């Protein structure tokens, strides 16, 4: 299963896990790397997730 992506609502600074450099992520950036997402602890940094749509039951043909 692919990693879940989330979108940033605000700019945040994170540390790149490979280079150890500080990186600025801009609002609207989709974060798919769990190592980066784990560094963003403030819930207001994330854009609200769209509400989930209920699954529709398959209609049986009669």
N, CA, C and O atoms as a Tripos MOL2 file, in Angstrom:
@<TRIPOS>MOLECULE
protein
  248   247    62     0     0
PROTEIN
NO_CHARGES

@<TRIPOS>ATOM
      1 N           0.8460   -1.1720    0.0000 N.3       1 UNK1
      2 CA          0.0000    0.0000    0.0000 C.3       1 UNK1
      3 C           0.8910    1.2360    0.0000 C.2       1 UNK1
      4 O           1.8090    1.3240    0.8150 O.2       1 UNK1
      5 N           0.6440    2.1970   -0.8970 N.am      2 UNK2
      6 CA          1.4940    3.3810   -0.9630 C.3       2 UNK2
      7 C           1.3380    4.2520    0.2780 C.2       2 UNK2
      8 O           0.3170    4.2190    0.9640 O.2       2 UNK2
      9 N           2.3720    5.0210    0.5380 N.am      3 UNK3
     10 CA          2.3240    5.9170    1.6950 C.3       3 UNK3
     11 C           1.2480    6.9720    1.4900 C.2       3 UNK3
     12 O           1.0630    7.4840    0.3860 O.2       3 UNK3
     13 N           0.5540    7.2820    2.5500 N.am      4 UNK4
     14 CA         -0.4800    8.3180    2.4750 C.3       4 UNK4
     15 C           0.2030    9.6680    2.3400 C.2       4 UNK4
     16 O           1.2300    9.9210    2.9690 O.2       4 UNK4
     17 N          -0.3700   10.5250    1.5220 N.am      5 UNK5
     18 CA          0.1860   11.8650    1.3810 C.3       5 UNK5
     19 C          -0.7580   12.8480    2.0530 C.2       5 UNK5
     20 O          -1.9740   12.6570    2.0680 O.2       5 UNK5
     21 N          -0.1840   13.8860    2.5990 N.am      6 UNK6
     22 CA         -0.9490   14.9630    3.2190 C.3       6 UNK6
     23 C          -0.4170   16.2670    2.6630 C.2       6 UNK6
     24 O           0.7320   16.3540    2.2320 O.2       6 UNK6
     25 N          -1.2730   17.2830    2.6800 N.am      7 UNK7
     26 CA         -0.9180   18.5840    2.1230 C.3       7 UNK7
     27 C          -0.7300   19.5960    3.2390 C.2       7 UNK7
     28 O          -1.4970   19.6270    4.2010 O.2       7 UNK7
     29 N           0.2980   20.4210    3.1010 N.am      8 UNK8
     30 CA          0.5900   21.4330    4.1100 C.3       8 UNK8
     31 C          -0.3000   22.6590    3.9370 C.2       8 UNK8
     32 O          -0.5790   23.0860    2.8160 O.2       8 UNK8
     33 N          -0.7380   23.2130    5.0520 N.am      9 UNK9
     34 CA         -1.5210   24.4480    5.0500 C.3       9 UNK9
     35 C          -0.6190   25.6520    5.3110 C.2       9 UNK9
     36 O          -0.9500   26.7730    4.9250 O.2       9 UNK9
     37 N           0.5050   25.4240    5.9570 N.am     10 UNK10
     38 CA          1.4410   26.4970    6.2870 C.3      10 UNK10
     39 C           2.8600   26.0650    5.9170 C.2      10 UNK10
     40 O           3.1250   24.8830    5.6940 O.2      10 UNK10
     41 N           3.7580   27.0370    5.8570 N.am     11 UNK11
     42 CA          5.1620   26.7290    5.6120 C.3      11 UNK11
     43 C           5.7820   26.1490    6.8820 C.2      11 UNK11
     44 O           5.4970   26.6000    7.9910 O.2      11 UNK11
     45 N           6.6320   25.1460    6.6990 N.am     12 UNK12
     46 CA          7.3130   24.5240    7.8390 C.3      12 UNK12
     47 C           8.7630   24.2310    7.4670 C.2      12 UNK12
     48 O           9.0970   24.0170    6.3020 O.2      12 UNK12
     49 N           9.6020   24.2270    8.4770 N.am     13 UNK13
     50 CA         10.9850   23.8050    8.3110 C.3      13 UNK13
     51 C          11.1090   22.3820    8.8210 C.2      13 UNK13
     52 O          10.6060   22.0580    9.8970 O.2      13 UNK13
     53 N          11.7830   21.5230    8.0470 N.am     14 UNK14
     54 CA         12.0640   20.1500    8.4580 C.3      14 UNK14
     55 C          13.5210   19.8510    8.1360 C.2      14 UNK14
     56 O          14.1670   20.5970    7.4000 O.2      14 UNK14
     57 N          14.0280   18.7740    8.6820 N.am     15 UNK15
     58 CA         15.3900   18.3420    8.3980 C.3      15 UNK15
     59 C          15.3340   17.1730    7.4310 C.2      15 UNK15
     60 O          14.6900   16.1600    7.7060 O.2      15 UNK15
     61 N          16.0100   17.3160    6.2980 N.am     16 UNK16
     62 CA         16.0650   16.2320    5.3200 C.3      16 UNK16
     63 C          16.8040   15.0560    5.9600 C.2      16 UNK16
     64 O          17.9380   15.2160    6.4110 O.2      16 UNK16
     65 N          16.1740   13.8710    6.0060 N.am     17 UNK17
     66 CA         16.8110   12.7430    6.6980 C.3      17 UNK17
     67 C          18.0780   12.2240    6.0140 C.2      17 UNK17
     68 O          18.9040   11.5740    6.6550 O.2      17 UNK17
     69 N          18.2330   12.5040    4.7370 N.am     18 UNK18
     70 CA         19.4180   12.0120    4.0220 C.3      18 UNK18
     71 C          20.5790   12.9840    4.0890 C.2      18 UNK18
     72 O          21.7190   12.5790    4.3130 O.2      18 UNK18
     73 N          20.2950   14.2800    3.8960 N.am     19 UNK19
     74 CA         21.3710   15.2740    3.8450 C.3      19 UNK19
     75 C          21.5630   16.0120    5.1700 C.2      19 UNK19
     76 O          22.5820   16.6710    5.3790 O.2      19 UNK19
     77 N          20.5770   15.8950    6.0640 N.am     20 UNK20
     78 CA         20.5810   16.5810    7.3630 C.3      20 UNK20
     79 C          20.5530   18.1000    7.2220 C.2      20 UNK20
     80 O          20.9300   18.8220    8.1450 O.2      20 UNK20
     81 N          20.1060   18.5810    6.0620 N.am     21 UNK21
     82 CA         19.9590   20.0140    5.8390 C.3      21 UNK21
     83 C          18.5410   20.4330    6.2130 C.2      21 UNK21
     84 O          17.5980   19.6480    6.1110 O.2      21 UNK21
     85 N          18.4120   21.6700    6.6420 N.am     22 UNK22
     86 CA         17.0920   22.2280    6.9430 C.3      22 UNK22
     87 C          16.4420   22.6290    5.6270 C.2      22 UNK22
     88 O          17.0530   23.2900    4.7870 O.2      22 UNK22
     89 N          15.1800   22.2110    5.4650 N.am     23 UNK23
     90 CA         14.4420   22.4490    4.2240 C.3      23 UNK23
     91 C          13.1470   23.1730    4.5720 C.2      23 UNK23
     92 O          12.4910   22.8470    5.5610 O.2      23 UNK23
     93 N          12.7860   24.1540    3.7550 N.am     24 UNK24
     94 CA         11.5260   24.8680    3.9180 C.3      24 UNK24
     95 C          10.5020   24.2590    2.9680 C.2      24 UNK24
     96 O          10.7090   24.2400    1.7550 O.2      24 UNK24
     97 N           9.4030   23.7650    3.5170 N.am     25 UNK25
     98 CA          8.3070   23.2480    2.7060 C.3      25 UNK25
     99 C           7.2060   24.2930    2.6870 C.2      25 UNK25
    100 O           6.7850   24.7810    3.7360 O.2      25 UNK25
    101 N           6.7420   24.6340    1.4970 N.am     26 UNK26
    102 CA          5.7560   25.6980    1.3120 C.3      26 UNK26
    103 C           4.3250   25.1650    1.4660 C.2      26 UNK26
    104 O           4.0880   23.9670    1.3060 O.2      26 UNK26
    105 N           3.3740   26.0540    1.7760 N.am     27 UNK27
    106 CA          1.9700   25.6430    1.8110 C.3      27 UNK27
    107 C           1.5640   25.0500    0.4600 C.2      27 UNK27
    108 O           1.9760   25.5340   -0.5940 O.2      27 UNK27
    109 N           0.7540   23.9990    0.5110 N.am     28 UNK28
    110 CA          0.3220   23.3280   -0.7080 C.3      28 UNK28
    111 C           1.2040   22.1580   -1.0990 C.2      28 UNK28
    112 O           0.8670   21.4020   -2.0100 O.2      28 UNK28
    113 N           2.3450   22.0000   -0.4100 N.am     29 UNK29
    114 CA          3.2420   20.8910   -0.7070 C.3      29 UNK29
    115 C           2.6170   19.5930   -0.2200 C.2      29 UNK29
    116 O           2.1370   19.5140    0.9110 O.2      29 UNK29
    117 N           2.6240   18.5640   -1.0820 N.am     30 UNK30
    118 CA          2.1680   17.2360   -0.6720 C.3      30 UNK30
    119 C           3.3560   16.5110   -0.0630 C.2      30 UNK30
    120 O           4.3990   16.3630   -0.7010 O.2      30 UNK30
    121 N           3.1960   16.0630    1.1660 N.am     31 UNK31
    122 CA          4.2630   15.3590    1.8700 C.3      31 UNK31
    123 C           3.9350   13.8750    1.8410 C.2      31 UNK31
    124 O           2.9400   13.4390    2.4210 O.2      31 UNK31
    125 N           4.7800   13.0970    1.1600 N.am     32 UNK32
    126 CA          4.5760   11.6510    1.0760 C.3      32 UNK32
    127 C           5.6110   10.8730    1.8760 C.2      32 UNK32
    128 O           5.4000    9.7020    2.1900 O.2      32 UNK32
    129 N           6.7270   11.5140    2.2060 N.am     33 UNK33
    130 CA          7.8040   10.8470    2.9450 C.3      33 UNK33
    131 C           7.4600   10.8140    4.4320 C.2      33 UNK33
    132 O           7.3690   11.8670    5.0640 O.2      33 UNK33
    133 N           7.2670    9.6210    5.0020 N.am     34 UNK34
    134 CA          6.9280    9.5310    6.4280 C.3      34 UNK34
    135 C           7.9870   10.1510    7.3370 C.2      34 UNK34
    136 O           7.6540   10.6530    8.4100 O.2      34 UNK34
    137 N           9.2510   10.1260    6.9290 N.am     35 UNK35
    138 CA         10.3180   10.7100    7.7450 C.3      35 UNK35
    139 C          10.1480   12.2190    7.8590 C.2      35 UNK35
    140 O          10.4860   12.8050    8.8870 O.2      35 UNK35
    141 N           9.6300   12.8480    6.8170 N.am     36 UNK36
    142 CA          9.3670   14.2800    6.8710 C.3      36 UNK36
    143 C           8.0610   14.5510    7.6200 C.2      36 UNK36
    144 O           8.0000   15.4510    8.4570 O.2      36 UNK36
    145 N           7.0370   13.7880    7.3240 N.am     37 UNK37
    146 CA          5.7270   13.9950    7.9530 C.3      37 UNK37
    147 C           5.8120   13.8320    9.4690 C.2      37 UNK37
    148 O           5.1190   14.5390   10.2000 O.2      37 UNK37
    149 N           6.6400   12.9210    9.9480 N.am     38 UNK38
    150 CA          6.7810   12.7050   11.3970 C.3      38 UNK38
    151 C           7.3580   13.9260   12.1080 C.2      38 UNK38
    152 O           7.1440   14.0990   13.3080 O.2      38 UNK38
    153 N           8.0830   14.7690   11.3860 N.am     39 UNK39
    154 CA          8.6760   15.9620   11.9900 C.3      39 UNK39
    155 C           7.6630   17.0930   12.1450 C.2      39 UNK39
    156 O           7.9100   18.0470   12.8810 O.2      39 UNK39
    157 N           6.5330   16.9950   11.4600 N.am     40 UNK40
    158 CA          5.5230   18.0610   11.4710 C.3      40 UNK40
    159 C           4.4540   17.6670   12.4760 C.2      40 UNK40
    160 O           3.4880   16.9840   12.1360 O.2      40 UNK40
    161 N           4.6360   18.1030   13.7140 N.am     41 UNK41
    162 CA          3.7810   17.6640   14.8040 C.3      41 UNK41
    163 C           2.5680   18.5500   15.0400 C.2      41 UNK41
    164 O           1.5770   18.0970   15.6130 O.2      41 UNK41
    165 N           2.6270   19.7970   14.6110 N.am     42 UNK42
    166 CA          1.5170   20.7050   14.9010 C.3      42 UNK42
    167 C           0.3590   20.4260   13.9450 C.2      42 UNK42
    168 O           0.5430   20.4970   12.7300 O.2      42 UNK42
    169 N          -0.8240   20.1110   14.4600 N.am     43 UNK43
    170 CA         -1.9450   19.7470   13.5820 C.3      43 UNK43
    171 C          -2.3910   20.8700   12.6570 C.2      43 UNK43
    172 O          -2.9260   20.5960   11.5830 O.2      43 UNK43
    173 N          -2.1850   22.1280   13.0430 N.am     44 UNK44
    174 CA         -2.5910   23.2450   12.1890 C.3      44 UNK44
    175 C          -1.6780   23.4250   10.9770 C.2      44 UNK44
    176 O          -1.9980   24.2020   10.0780 O.2      44 UNK44
    177 N          -0.5620   22.7270   10.9390 N.am     45 UNK45
    178 CA          0.3280   22.8080    9.7820 C.3      45 UNK45
    179 C          -0.2620   22.0710    8.5840 C.2      45 UNK45
    180 O           0.1030   22.3450    7.4410 O.2      45 UNK45
    181 N          -1.1630   21.1460    8.8430 N.am     46 UNK46
    182 CA         -1.7510   20.3290    7.7810 C.3      46 UNK46
    183 C          -3.0690   20.9120    7.2990 C.2      46 UNK46
    184 O          -3.8560   21.4310    8.0890 O.2      46 UNK46
    185 N          -3.3040   20.8210    5.9840 N.am     47 UNK47
    186 CA         -4.5920   21.2240    5.4160 C.3      47 UNK47
    187 C          -5.6310   20.2000    5.8540 C.2      47 UNK47
    188 O          -5.3150   19.0190    5.9990 O.2      47 UNK47
    189 N          -6.8640   20.6420    6.0650 N.am     48 UNK48
    190 CA         -7.9010   19.6800    6.4630 C.3      48 UNK48
    191 C          -8.0840   18.6160    5.3840 C.2      48 UNK48
    192 O          -8.0570   18.9060    4.1880 O.2      48 UNK48
    193 N          -8.2660   17.4000    5.8310 N.am     49 UNK49
    194 CA         -8.5030   16.3140    4.8830 C.3      49 UNK49
    195 C          -9.9540   16.3530    4.4290 C.2      49 UNK49
    196 O         -10.8490   16.6270    5.2280 O.2      49 UNK49
    197 N         -10.1890   16.0830    3.1580 N.am     50 UNK50
    198 CA        -11.5800   16.0970    2.6910 C.3      50 UNK50
    199 C         -12.3760   14.9900    3.3770 C.2      50 UNK50
    200 O         -11.8230   13.9400    3.7040 O.2      50 UNK50
    201 N         -13.6670   15.2200    3.5950 N.am     51 UNK51
    202 CA        -14.4640   14.1790    4.2440 C.3      51 UNK51
    203 C         -14.5230   12.9320    3.3730 C.2      51 UNK51
    204 O         -14.5480   13.0110    2.1450 O.2      51 UNK51
    205 N         -14.5430   11.7930    4.0300 N.am     52 UNK52
    206 CA        -14.6030   10.5380    3.2900 C.3      52 UNK52
    207 C         -16.0070   10.3140    2.7650 C.2      52 UNK52
    208 O         -16.9960   10.5690    3.4520 O.2      52 UNK52
    209 N         -16.0720    9.8370    1.5500 N.am     53 UNK53
    210 CA        -17.3590    9.5250    0.9450 C.3      53 UNK53
    211 C         -17.7440    8.1030    1.3290 C.2      53 UNK53
    212 O         -16.9160    7.1960    1.2600 O.2      53 UNK53
    213 N         -18.9860    7.9050    1.7310 N.am     54 UNK54
    214 CA        -19.4030    6.5290    2.0640 C.3      54 UNK54
    215 C         -19.4000    5.6780    0.8020 C.2      54 UNK54
    216 O         -19.6880    6.1510   -0.2970 O.2      54 UNK54
    217 N         -19.0670    4.4130    0.9970 N.am     55 UNK55
    218 CA        -19.0760    3.4990   -0.1410 C.3      55 UNK55
    219 C         -20.5140    3.1760   -0.5050 C.2      55 UNK55
    220 O         -21.3650    2.9690    0.3600 O.2      55 UNK55
    221 N         -20.7580    3.1400   -1.7850 N.am     56 UNK56
    222 CA        -22.0820    2.8000   -2.2580 C.3      56 UNK56
    223 C         -22.1760    1.3020   -2.4650 C.2      56 UNK56
    224 O         -21.2660    0.6820   -3.0150 O.2      56 UNK56
    225 N         -23.2740    0.7280   -2.0260 N.am     57 UNK57
    226 CA        -23.4830   -0.7030   -2.2260 C.3      57 UNK57
    227 C         -23.7970   -0.9620   -3.6840 C.2      57 UNK57
    228 O         -24.4500   -0.1520   -4.3430 O.2      57 UNK57
    229 N         -23.3280   -2.0980   -4.1850 N.am     58 UNK58
    230 CA        -23.6360   -2.4580   -5.5550 C.3      58 UNK58
    231 C         -25.1100   -2.8240   -5.6490 C.2      58 UNK58
    232 O         -25.6440   -3.5330   -4.7960 O.2      58 UNK58
    233 N         -25.7470   -2.3380   -6.6790 N.am     59 UNK59
    234 CA        -27.1480   -2.6300   -6.8930 C.3      59 UNK59
    235 C         -27.2470   -3.8910   -7.7350 C.2      59 UNK59
    236 O         -26.6570   -3.9930   -8.8110 O.2      59 UNK59
    237 N         -28.0050   -4.8460   -7.2210 N.am     60 UNK60
    238 CA        -28.1670   -6.0970   -7.9520 C.3      60 UNK60
    239 C         -29.2200   -5.9350   -9.0290 C.2      60 UNK60
    240 O         -30.2910   -5.3760   -8.7950 O.2      60 UNK60
    241 N         -28.8980   -6.4330  -10.2150 N.am     61 UNK61
    242 CA        -29.8650   -6.4040  -11.3250 C.3      61 UNK61
    243 C         -30.9200   -7.4760  -11.0910 C.2      61 UNK61
    244 O         -30.5970   -8.5980  -10.7000 O.2      61 UNK61
    245 N         -32.1800   -7.1310  -11.3310 N.am     62 UNK62
    246 CA        -33.2350   -8.1370  -11.1320 C.3      62 UNK62
    247 C         -33.7690   -8.6380  -12.4380 C.2      62 UNK62
    248 O         -34.6610   -9.4870  -12.4560 O.2      62 UNK62
@<TRIPOS>BOND
     1     1     2 1
     2     2     3 1
     3     3     4 2
     4     3     5 am
     5     5     6 1
     6     6     7 1
     7     7     8 2
     8     7     9 am
     9     9    10 1
    10    10    11 1
    11    11    12 2
    12    11    13 am
    13    13    14 1
    14    14    15 1
    15    15    16 2
    16    15    17 am
    17    17    18 1
    18    18    19 1
    19    19    20 2
    20    19    21 am
    21    21    22 1
    22    22    23 1
    23    23    24 2
    24    23    25 am
    25    25    26 1
    26    26    27 1
    27    27    28 2
    28    27    29 am
    29    29    30 1
    30    30    31 1
    31    31    32 2
    32    31    33 am
    33    33    34 1
    34    34    35 1
    35    35    36 2
    36    35    37 am
    37    37    38 1
    38    38    39 1
    39    39    40 2
    40    39    41 am
    41    41    42 1
    42    42    43 1
    43    43    44 2
    44    43    45 am
    45    45    46 1
    46    46    47 1
    47    47    48 2
    48    47    49 am
    49    49    50 1
    50    50    51 1
    51    51    52 2
    52    51    53 am
    53    53    54 1
    54    54    55 1
    55    55    56 2
    56    55    57 am
    57    57    58 1
    58    58    59 1
    59    59    60 2
    60    59    61 am
    61    61    62 1
    62    62    63 1
    63    63    64 2
    64    63    65 am
    65    65    66 1
    66    66    67 1
    67    67    68 2
    68    67    69 am
    69    69    70 1
    70    70    71 1
    71    71    72 2
    72    71    73 am
    73    73    74 1
    74    74    75 1
    75    75    76 2
    76    75    77 am
    77    77    78 1
    78    78    79 1
    79    79    80 2
    80    79    81 am
    81    81    82 1
    82    82    83 1
    83    83    84 2
    84    83    85 am
    85    85    86 1
    86    86    87 1
    87    87    88 2
    88    87    89 am
    89    89    90 1
    90    90    91 1
    91    91    92 2
    92    91    93 am
    93    93    94 1
    94    94    95 1
    95    95    96 2
    96    95    97 am
    97    97    98 1
    98    98    99 1
    99    99   100 2
   100    99   101 am
   101   101   102 1
   102   102   103 1
   103   103   104 2
   104   103   105 am
   105   105   106 1
   106   106   107 1
   107   107   108 2
   108   107   109 am
   109   109   110 1
   110   110   111 1
   111   111   112 2
   112   111   113 am
   113   113   114 1
   114   114   115 1
   115   115   116 2
   116   115   117 am
   117   117   118 1
   118   118   119 1
   119   119   120 2
   120   119   121 am
   121   121   122 1
   122   122   123 1
   123   123   124 2
   124   123   125 am
   125   125   126 1
   126   126   127 1
   127   127   128 2
   128   127   129 am
   129   129   130 1
   130   130   131 1
   131   131   132 2
   132   131   133 am
   133   133   134 1
   134   134   135 1
   135   135   136 2
   136   135   137 am
   137   137   138 1
   138   138   139 1
   139   139   140 2
   140   139   141 am
   141   141   142 1
   142   142   143 1
   143   143   144 2
   144   143   145 am
   145   145   146 1
   146   146   147 1
   147   147   148 2
   148   147   149 am
   149   149   150 1
   150   150   151 1
   151   151   152 2
   152   151   153 am
   153   153   154 1
   154   154   155 1
   155   155   156 2
   156   155   157 am
   157   157   158 1
   158   158   159 1
   159   159   160 2
   160   159   161 am
   161   161   162 1
   162   162   163 1
   163   163   164 2
   164   163   165 am
   165   165   166 1
   166   166   167 1
   167   167   168 2
   168   167   169 am
   169   169   170 1
   170   170   171 1
   171   171   172 2
   172   171   173 am
   173   173   174 1
   174   174   175 1
   175   175   176 2
   176   175   177 am
   177   177   178 1
   178   178   179 1
   179   179   180 2
   180   179   181 am
   181   181   182 1
   182   182   183 1
   183   183   184 2
   184   183   185 am
   185   185   186 1
   186   186   187 1
   187   187   188 2
   188   187   189 am
   189   189   190 1
   190   190   191 1
   191   191   192 2
   192   191   193 am
   193   193   194 1
   194   194   195 1
   195   195   196 2
   196   195   197 am
   197   197   198 1
   198   198   199 1
   199   199   200 2
   200   199   201 am
   201   201   202 1
   202   202   203 1
   203   203   204 2
   204   203   205 am
   205   205   206 1
   206   206   207 1
   207   207   208 2
   208   207   209 am
   209   209   210 1
   210   210   211 1
   211   211   212 2
   212   211   213 am
   213   213   214 1
   214   214   215 1
   215   215   216 2
   216   215   217 am
   217   217   218 1
   218   218   219 1
   219   219   220 2
   220   219   221 am
   221   221   222 1
   222   222   223 1
   223   223   224 2
   224   223   225 am
   225   225   226 1
   226   226   227 1
   227   227   228 2
   228   227   229 am
   229   229   230 1
   230   230   231 1
   231   231   232 2
   232   231   233 am
   233   233   234 1
   234   234   235 1
   235   235   236 2
   236   235   237 am
   237   237   238 1
   238   238   239 1
   239   239   240 2
   240   239   241 am
   241   241   242 1
   242   242   243 1
   243   243   244 2
   244   243   245 am
   245   245   246 1
   246   246   247 1
   247   247   248 2
@<TRIPOS>SUBSTRUCTURE
     1 UNK1         2 RESIDUE 1 A UNK
     2 UNK2         6 RESIDUE 1 A UNK
     3 UNK3        10 RESIDUE 1 A UNK
     4 UNK4        14 RESIDUE 1 A UNK
     5 UNK5        18 RESIDUE 1 A UNK
     6 UNK6        22 RESIDUE 1 A UNK
     7 UNK7        26 RESIDUE 1 A UNK
     8 UNK8        30 RESIDUE 1 A UNK
     9 UNK9        34 RESIDUE 1 A UNK
    10 UNK10       38 RESIDUE 1 A UNK
    11 UNK11       42 RESIDUE 1 A UNK
    12 UNK12       46 RESIDUE 1 A UNK
    13 UNK13       50 RESIDUE 1 A UNK
    14 UNK14       54 RESIDUE 1 A UNK
    15 UNK15       58 RESIDUE 1 A UNK
    16 UNK16       62 RESIDUE 1 A UNK
    17 UNK17       66 RESIDUE 1 A UNK
    18 UNK18       70 RESIDUE 1 A UNK
    19 UNK19       74 RESIDUE 1 A UNK
    20 UNK20       78 RESIDUE 1 A UNK
    21 UNK21       82 RESIDUE 1 A UNK
    22 UNK22       86 RESIDUE 1 A UNK
    23 UNK23       90 RESIDUE 1 A UNK
    24 UNK24       94 RESIDUE 1 A UNK
    25 UNK25       98 RESIDUE 1 A UNK
    26 UNK26      102 RESIDUE 1 A UNK
    27 UNK27      106 RESIDUE 1 A UNK
    28 UNK28      110 RESIDUE 1 A UNK
    29 UNK29      114 RESIDUE 1 A UNK
    30 UNK30      118 RESIDUE 1 A UNK
    31 UNK31      122 RESIDUE 1 A UNK
    32 UNK32      126 RESIDUE 1 A UNK
    33 UNK33      130 RESIDUE 1 A UNK
    34 UNK34      134 RESIDUE 1 A UNK
    35 UNK35      138 RESIDUE 1 A UNK
    36 UNK36      142 RESIDUE 1 A UNK
    37 UNK37      146 RESIDUE 1 A UNK
    38 UNK38      150 RESIDUE 1 A UNK
    39 UNK39      154 RESIDUE 1 A UNK
    40 UNK40      158 RESIDUE 1 A UNK
    41 UNK41      162 RESIDUE 1 A UNK
    42 UNK42      166 RESIDUE 1 A UNK
    43 UNK43      170 RESIDUE 1 A UNK
    44 UNK44      174 RESIDUE 1 A UNK
    45 UNK45      178 RESIDUE 1 A UNK
    46 UNK46      182 RESIDUE 1 A UNK
    47 UNK47      186 RESIDUE 1 A UNK
    48 UNK48      190 RESIDUE 1 A UNK
    49 UNK49      194 RESIDUE 1 A UNK
    50 UNK50      198 RESIDUE 1 A UNK
    51 UNK51      202 RESIDUE 1 A UNK
    52 UNK52      206 RESIDUE 1 A UNK
    53 UNK53      210 RESIDUE 1 A UNK
    54 UNK54      214 RESIDUE 1 A UNK
    55 UNK55      218 RESIDUE 1 A UNK
    56 UNK56      222 RESIDUE 1 A UNK
    57 UNK57      226 RESIDUE 1 A UNK
    58 UNK58      230 RESIDUE 1 A UNK
    59 UNK59      234 RESIDUE 1 A UNK
    60 UNK60      238 RESIDUE 1 A UNK
    61 UNK61      242 RESIDUE 1 A UNK
    62 UNK62      246 RESIDUE 1 A UNK
